[in-house]
Amino acid sequence: MTYTEEWVTARARHAYEHGRASFAIRPERTALLVIDMQDEFVRPGWSPYWVPAATRMAPRLRRLVEDCRDASVPVIWTIFDDTHLGLDRPHALRFLPHADTDWRRPGPAEVWGRMGRRPDEVVIRKPSYGAFYDTPLDTVLRNLGRDTVVVTGTLTNYCCGTTARQAYERGYQVVFGSDVTATDDESRQEPELAVLRKGFALVLTAEEITDRLTAAVPAPHDGEPVRPKGHAPTTSPL
């Protein structure tokens, strides 16, 4: 067979628009990563880095967090923060347009209060876009026995997309939430999803993620929820 330019272009376009990774989502092997849903990105008007689309999708993400808790899927939060006096941050960041403001955090960054983070859930403070860069995230996931990560949060094409690529490179199966991620220019959302869909992740809506987790959770027995073996029960949400 001779592969024409039209054939290879059509094949690529179909994968960008409609491709689906083929792995299953098993709750006992999955962790939810909530990337950088912190005040400076989600709290309306609080900083020049506010992402309005992240504020709008926050209630949907909060519901997914609750669904994951119900399925005994651990929730891991990340925060883009000033760690180690900034000496662990990639040196080139200071020269990029992303850093073209004099605004500074008034203190340590925190998860936006309305997201309902619980004290028994891990928070990873990271110095750069990707959640695996100079952090213990890989160790945390392996200690939890997780080989699949669901990436959510903000920004889609920076911290979320970089984290998805880093997870892929480390051998994780990556699920990427198409409507529980957000970026500062919404016209950039679908192009990033397209690349992830073709080459790095299973791209699903929050509803699709919940449906797959729910379908895989064992049925209750004698009125008690059955939890995946080896995973401690969680406490009630705040």
C-alpha positions in Angstrom: 0.0 0.0 0.0 1.2 3.5 -0.8 0.3 6.0 2.0 -0.7 9.3 0.4 -0.5 12.6 2.0 -4.3 12.8 2.1 -4.5 9.3 3.8 -2.0 10.1 6.6 -3.5 13.6 7.2 -7.0 12.1 7.5 -5.7 9.4 9.9 -4.1 12.0 12.1 -7.1 14.3 12.0 -9.4 11.5 13.1 -7.1 10.6 16.0 -6.9 14.3 17.2 -10.7 14.7 17.1 -12.0 11.2 17.9 -9.2 9.0 19.2 -9.8 7.0 22.4 -7.2 5.2 24.4 -8.2 1.6 25.1 -7.3 0.9 28.8 -9.9 0.4 31.5 -10.2 2.6 34.6 -10.0 0.6 37.8 -10.8 2.5 41.0 -8.3 0.4 43.1 -5.5 1.4 40.7 -6.5 5.1 40.1 -5.8 8.4 41.8 -7.4 11.8 41.1 -4.9 14.7 40.6 -6.4 18.1 41.2 -3.9 20.5 39.7 -3.5 24.0 41.1 -7.1 24.9 42.0 -5.7 27.6 44.3 -6.7 31.2 45.2 -4.6 33.0 42.6 -6.1 30.9 39.7 -9.7 30.4 40.9 -10.7 33.1 43.4 -12.4 35.7 41.2 -10.4 38.9 40.7 -7.8 38.1 43.4 -4.7 38.0 41.1 -3.7 38.8 37.5 -3.4 35.0 37.0 -7.1 34.4 37.6 -8.6 31.9 35.2 -12.3 32.6 34.9 -13.0 29.3 33.2 -11.5 27.5 36.2 -13.9 29.3 38.5 -16.9 28.3 36.3 -15.9 24.6 36.1 -15.0 24.4 39.9 -18.4 23.1 41.0 -18.3 20.3 38.4 -14.8 19.3 39.6 -15.9 19.4 43.2 -18.6 16.8 42.3 -16.0 14.6 40.6 -13.9 14.9 43.8 -16.8 13.6 45.8 -17.5 10.8 43.3 -13.9 9.7 43.6 -14.0 9.7 47.3 -17.2 7.6 47.1 -15.3 5.1 44.9 -12.3 5.0 47.3 -10.1 6.8 44.7 -7.5 8.9 46.6 -7.5 12.6 45.8 -4.2 14.3 45.5 -4.0 18.1 45.3 -1.2 20.2 43.9 -0.2 23.8 44.4 2.1 25.9 42.3 4.0 27.7 45.1 7.2 29.5 46.0 9.3 26.6 47.3 13.0 26.6 48.4 13.2 30.4 47.8 12.6 29.8 44.1 16.0 28.1 43.7 14.3 24.9 42.5 12.3 26.6 39.8 13.4 26.4 36.1 15.7 29.3 35.6 14.2 30.3 32.2 10.8 31.1 33.7 11.8 34.6 34.7 12.4 35.5 31.1 9.0 34.4 29.7 5.8 36.4 29.3 4.0 34.3 31.9 6.1 36.1 34.5 5.5 39.7 33.3 3.7 41.0 36.4 4.9 42.4 39.7 2.2 40.6 41.6 3.4 38.3 44.4 1.6 35.9 46.7 0.9 37.5 50.1 1.8 34.1 51.7 2.0 30.4 51.0 -0.5 29.4 48.3 -3.5 27.3 49.4 -6.2 25.3 47.7 -9.2 27.5 47.1 -11.5 26.9 50.1 -14.6 26.2 48.0 -12.9 23.1 46.6 -13.4 21.3 50.0 -10.0 19.7 50.4 -9.9 17.4 53.4 -7.0 17.3 55.9 -6.4 13.6 55.1 -5.7 14.3 51.5 -2.1 14.8 50.2 -1.0 18.3 49.0 2.0 18.5 46.7 3.7 21.9 46.5 5.5 22.1 43.2 7.9 24.7 41.8 7.0 24.4 38.1 4.3 23.4 35.7 4.5 19.6 35.9 3.4 17.9 39.2 6.2 15.4 38.9 9.0 17.9 38.6 11.1 17.9 41.8 8.2 16.6 43.9 7.4 13.3 45.7 4.3 12.6 43.6 5.7 9.5 41.8 6.7 8.0 45.2 3.2 8.8 46.7 1.4 7.2 43.8 3.6 4.1 43.9 3.2 3.8 47.6 -0.6 3.9 47.1 -0.3 1.2 44.4 -1.7 3.5 41.7 -0.8 3.2 38.0 -3.6 5.3 36.6 -4.0 9.1 37.2 -7.0 11.3 36.4 -5.7 14.8 35.6 -8.0 17.8 36.4 -7.6 21.4 37.3 -5.9 24.4 35.7 -4.3 25.4 33.4 -5.2 22.9 30.8 -2.2 23.6 28.5 0.4 24.4 31.2 0.3 22.5 34.5 -2.3 20.0 33.6 -1.0 19.2 30.1 2.6 19.0 31.4 1.6 16.7 34.3 -0.2 14.4 31.8 2.9 14.2 29.6 5.1 13.5 32.6 2.8 10.8 33.9 2.7 9.2 30.5 6.5 9.2 30.3 6.7 7.5 33.7 4.5 4.6 32.6 1.2 5.8 34.1 -2.1 5.4 32.3 -3.5 8.9 32.0 -7.1 10.1 32.0 -7.6 13.7 31.2 -10.8 15.5 32.2 -12.0 17.5 29.2 -14.6 19.6 31.2 -12.8 19.7 34.6 -9.8 21.4 33.2 -9.6 25.1 32.2 -7.2 27.6 30.7 -6.9 31.4 30.5 -7.8 31.5 26.8 -10.7 29.1 26.1 -9.8 28.9 22.5 -6.7 27.0 23.6 -8.6 24.3 25.3 -9.6 22.0 22.4 -6.2 22.2 20.7 -4.5 20.9 23.9 -7.1 18.2 24.3 -6.6 17.1 20.7 -2.8 16.5 21.2 -3.4 14.7 24.5 -6.2 12.6 23.0 -4.0 11.5 20.1 -0.8 10.8 21.9 -0.9 10.8 25.7 -4.2 10.3 27.5 -7.8 9.0 27.5 -9.8 12.2 27.3 -13.2 12.0 29.0 -15.8 14.3 30.5 -16.3 14.3 34.3 -19.6 12.3 33.8 -17.8 9.7 31.7 -15.1 9.4 34.4 -17.7 8.9 37.1 -19.6 6.4 35.0 -16.5 4.3 34.5 -15.5 4.4 38.1 -19.0 3.6 39.2 -19.3 0.6 36.8 -16.1 -0.8 38.2 -16.9 -0.4 42.0 -18.1 -3.7 43.6 -21.8 -3.8 44.7 -22.5 -3.2 48.4 -23.0 -6.3 50.6 -25.2 -6.4 53.7 -25.7 -2.7 53.6 -21.9 -2.0 53.8 -19.9 -0.4 51.0 -17.2 -2.8 49.6 -13.9 -1.0 49.3 -10.9 -2.0 47.2 -8.6 -4.3 49.0 -5.8 -2.6 50.8 -7.3 0.9 50.7 -8.5 2.4 54.0 -12.0 3.8 54.3 -12.2 7.6 54.0 -14.0 9.8 56.5 -17.1 11.8 55.7 -16.6 14.9 53.5 -16.4 18.2 55.3 
